[in-house]
Each structure stands twice: as C-alpha cells, then as structure tokens.
C-alpha cells in the first residue's frame, strides 16, 4: 500500500503535468523553451519530485526533450515531424470518421449531437472575422474531433488518435491565427458534417482527407514565413 506522501506526490505530478501540457498545446510554452526545475517548482508550488515526474511523462509523450546535463526543454518542431504527423493522421482519421458515420446512422442521440455541432459551425461561419471568432472555431473543431474519437468503435484506433491530439493542437497554434484559413476550415467541417449526417461514410472520409491535406499546406506555408526559434527547417 502506498503512503499518503506518495499519493500526494502522484496527485501533484498529475496537476503539474496537466498544467504544462495545456501551456504547450496553447503555445504559451513555445518549442525550444527551457523548463528549469527550479522555476517550475516556484511557478507551480510543487516540490522537485512531482515536477520531475511530470517532465518525464511529457517526454514520454514527445512534448518535452530531456537532455543529460542540459535539463528539459519543450520539444522543437521539424518540418519532417509535421509531415509525419499529418501522414499518420491521414491513415487513421478517414477510417475513424467512417466508423463515426456508421455509428451515427444507427444512434439517434449521437446523430443529434453531430447535428448540433453542425449548427454551431454555421453560427461561426456567419460571424465577423476576429481573433475571438478564430478561438471559438478552434474550440469547436476540438470538440468535433473528440466527438469523432468517441464515436469510433475500434478501441486501438480511438486511443491512437487521442494520443496525437496534443501534437495536433500545438501545430494549430504554431500555424498562427489566420482568419482566411478559418473561413476555409469552417466550410470543410460543414462538408464533413453534412456527409456524416447523410450517412455517406465515403464522402465523410474524403472530406477529412482533403481537410488534412489543406491544413498541412497552410502550416508549412505559415511556418516557412515565420519559422521561429523552435523550428528545425530540415
């Protein structure tokens, strides 16, 4: 049986892990940012043990690099990493949305949930372009993606896509807020929603494939124009 101290340390490690992971996903901790243990102890109020545990977990997830005698840094981003991630997503997500489409066709509650998401995409489409609109879209797109994951029947496929979410979120922020891209992406999501609601699994899969390809082109273009210190142009 673990001691209360050990239980407290694990709980604190969870909190630190969650905080740092969110800051990395939101771009508040940019790629290449040093993560000093002392500064994290001061900032989070945790002791060194849970901070180290949180950093080890983030390193296992590919979000932090741990280098002997150099400490921890937010992992850098390479163009090859970006391409590899999107190539992998293109293998997985069309099948996931096929399964979600089939599930929605036989589950009225699930279909209603996707219809409500479509209505929200329409509302965002009608809004005047702004940073607030862009943020609202990305939050909604994230909810849509999680809805697809939740409706995916294959447990291994569901888990694999979920594990990619932090990396996907980080690239979304690295690509910068682009109101024109938001317009295009909202339209792409509406196409995907319409196919899903119509029970057309092939069209839904084609829609997500086209969306991923367009997203990759946009990210490459934006990173090339403003690469930043955390990008390896290799």
C-alpha positions in Angstrom: 0.0 0.0 0.0 1.4 3.4 -0.9 1.9 6.1 1.7 -0.1 9.3 1.9 3.0 11.2 0.9 3.4 9.0 -2.2 -0.3 9.5 -3.1 0.1 13.3 -2.7 3.2 13.3 -4.9 1.4 11.4 -7.7 -1.6 13.8 -7.4 0.7 16.8 -7.6 2.6 15.3 -10.5 -0.8 14.9 -12.3 -1.6 18.6 -11.8 1.8 19.8 -12.9 1.7 17.5 -16.0 -1.8 18.8 -16.9 -0.7 22.5 -16.5 2.4 22.2 -18.6 0.7 20.1 -21.2 -2.0 22.7 -21.6 0.6 25.5 -21.8 2.5 23.6 -24.5 -0.7 22.9 -26.5 -1.8 26.6 -26.3 1.7 27.8 -27.4 2.3 29.6 -24.1 5.4 27.4 -23.8 6.9 27.7 -27.3 9.1 24.9 -28.9 12.6 25.1 -27.5 11.6 26.9 -24.3 13.9 25.8 -21.4 12.0 24.2 -18.5 14.1 24.8 -15.4 13.1 22.6 -12.4 13.7 25.4 -10.0 11.4 27.8 -12.0 8.7 25.1 -12.3 8.9 24.5 -8.6 8.4 28.2 -7.9 5.7 28.6 -10.5 3.6 25.5 -9.7 4.2 25.3 -6.0 5.1 21.6 -6.3 8.3 20.0 -5.0 11.0 18.7 -7.3 9.8 15.1 -7.2 6.4 15.7 -8.9 7.9 18.3 -11.2 10.5 15.7 -12.4 7.7 13.1 -12.8 5.6 15.5 -14.9 8.6 16.2 -17.1 9.3 12.5 -17.6 5.7 11.9 -18.6 5.8 14.8 -21.0 9.0 13.5 -22.5 7.3 10.1 -23.0 4.6 11.9 -24.9 7.1 13.6 -27.1 6.3 17.1 -25.9 9.5 17.7 -23.9 13.1 16.8 -24.6 15.2 15.7 -21.6 19.0 16.1 -22.2 21.6 15.0 -19.7 23.4 17.9 -18.0 21.2 20.3 -20.1 17.8 19.8 -18.5 14.4 19.9 -20.1 13.1 21.9 -23.0 9.8 22.0 -24.8 10.4 19.7 -27.8 11.3 21.5 -31.1 9.3 21.1 -34.2 10.7 19.9 -37.6 9.1 20.1 -40.9 9.6 16.3 -41.2 7.8 15.8 -37.8 4.9 17.9 -39.1 4.7 15.9 -42.3 5.0 12.6 -40.5 2.2 13.6 -38.1 -0.2 14.5 -40.9 0.7 11.4 -42.9 -0.2 9.3 -39.9 -3.4 11.2 -39.3 -4.4 10.7 -42.9 -4.1 7.0 -42.4 -6.2 7.0 -39.3 -8.8 9.7 -39.3 -10.7 8.8 -42.5 -11.4 5.4 -41.0 -12.4 6.9 -37.7 -14.9 9.2 -39.4 -16.2 6.2 -41.4 -16.9 4.4 -38.2 -18.5 7.5 -36.6 -20.7 8.0 -39.7 -21.9 4.4 -39.4 -22.5 4.8 -35.6 -24.5 8.0 -36.1 -26.7 6.3 -38.7 -28.0 3.8 -36.0 -27.8 6.1 -32.9 -30.3 9.0 -32.9 -28.7 10.6 -29.9 -25.3 10.6 -31.5 -26.7 11.9 -34.8 -28.4 14.7 -32.9 -25.1 15.6 -31.2 -23.4 15.9 -34.6 -26.3 18.0 -35.9 -25.8 20.4 -33.0 -22.1 20.7 -33.8 -23.0 21.5 -37.4 -25.3 24.2 -36.2 -22.5 25.7 -34.2 -20.2 25.7 -37.2 -22.8 27.6 -39.2 -23.1 30.2 -36.4 -19.3 30.7 -36.5 -19.3 30.9 -40.3 -21.7 33.9 -40.0 -19.6 35.8 -37.5 -17.3 38.7 -38.5 -13.7 37.6 -38.7 -11.8 38.2 -35.5 -9.4 36.5 -33.1 -12.3 35.7 -30.8 -14.0 34.0 -33.8 -10.9 32.1 -34.6 -10.6 30.9 -31.0 -14.2 29.9 -30.9 -13.7 27.9 -34.1 -10.7 26.0 -32.8 -12.5 25.2 -29.6 -15.5 23.9 -31.6 -13.2 22.0 -34.0 -11.6 20.3 -31.0 -15.0 19.3 -29.6 -15.9 17.9 -33.1 -12.7 15.9 -33.2 -13.3 14.4 -29.8 -16.9 13.6 -30.8 -15.4 11.6 -33.7 -13.0 9.9 -31.4 -15.8 9.0 -29.0 -17.9 7.5 -31.8 -15.0 5.4 -33.2 -15.7 1.7 -32.5 -12.1 0.4 -32.7 -10.5 0.9 -29.3 -7.0 0.9 -30.6 -7.8 3.4 -33.3 -9.6 5.6 -30.8 -6.7 5.6 -28.4 -4.1 6.3 -31.0 -5.9 9.3 -32.4 -6.5 10.6 -28.9 -2.7 10.4 -28.1 -2.0 12.5 -31.2 -4.2 15.4 -30.0 -1.6 17.4 -28.0 0.7 17.4 -31.1 -2.1 18.4 -33.4 -3.2 21.2 -31.0 0.4 22.5 -30.8 0.7 22.7 -34.5 -2.6 24.5 -34.8 -1.2 27.3 -32.6 2.2 27.3 -34.3 0.5 27.9 -37.6 -0.8 31.3 -36.3 -4.3 32.6 -36.3 -5.3 33.1 -39.9 -8.9 34.4 -40.5 -8.9 33.3 -44.1 -7.9 29.8 -43.1 -10.7 29.8 -40.6 -13.2 30.5 -43.3 -11.9 27.6 -45.4 -11.8 25.3 -42.5 -15.3 26.1 -41.3 -16.5 25.3 -44.8 -14.5 22.0 -44.8 -16.1 21.0 -41.5 -19.6 21.7 -42.8 -18.9 19.4 -45.8 -17.7 16.7 -43.4 -20.7 17.2 -41.1 -23.2 17.0 -44.0 -21.7 13.8 -45.3 -21.7 12.3 -41.8 -25.3 13.3 -41.2 -26.3 11.9 -44.6 -24.8 8.6 -43.7 -22.2 8.8 -46.5 -19.1 7.4 -45.0 -17.1 7.6 -48.2 -17.8 11.3 -48.6 -17.0 12.0 -44.9 -13.7 10.2 -45.3 -12.8 12.1 -48.4 -13.8 15.3 -46.6 -11.4 14.7 -43.7 -8.6 13.7 -46.1 -9.0 17.0 -48.0 -9.1 19.0 -44.8 -5.9 17.4 -43.5 -4.1 18.0 -46.8 -5.1 21.6 -46.9 -4.2 22.1 -43.2 -0.7 20.7 -43.9 -0.2 23.1 -46.8 -1.2 26.0 -44.6 1.0 25.0 -41.7 4.0 24.6 -44.0 3.4 28.0 -45.6 3.0 29.8 -42.3 5.9 28.2 -40.6 8.1 28.9 -43.6 7.1 32.6 -43.4 7.7 32.9 -39.7 9.6 29.8 -38.5 10.6 30.9 -35.0 13.4 29.6 -32.9 11.7 26.3 -32.2 11.5 25.0 -35.7 14.1 22.9 -37.5 13.8 23.5 -41.2 15.0 20.1 -42.1 
